Amino acid sequence: MTNIKFTAQEKEQIIIKIQKYFSQELDQDLGQFDADFLLDFFSNEVGAYFYNRGLADAQQIISERVEHLSEAIYELEQPVN
């Protein structure tokens, strides 16, 4: 897996959320540089866990859909003598 990359707009929005969290939950001001550094740290060190969970969820959905399609195809079979 390559490193998770965000667009400038996504990164800006995430940094704002990190700063808001630190302010509201930890009563600490976090500058933009520190929030950016923290985002990079979590992206590099923890991002793969979230990425892999997303892949597992997608695989589960695909498996369920394929099973449903298989059942639908089975229902279309015609009886033979």
Secondary structure, 3 states (H helix, E strand, C coil): CCCCCCCHHHHHHHHHHHHHHHHHHHCCCCCHHHHHHHHHHHHHHCHHHHHHHHHHHHHHHHHHHHHHHHHHHHHHCCCCC
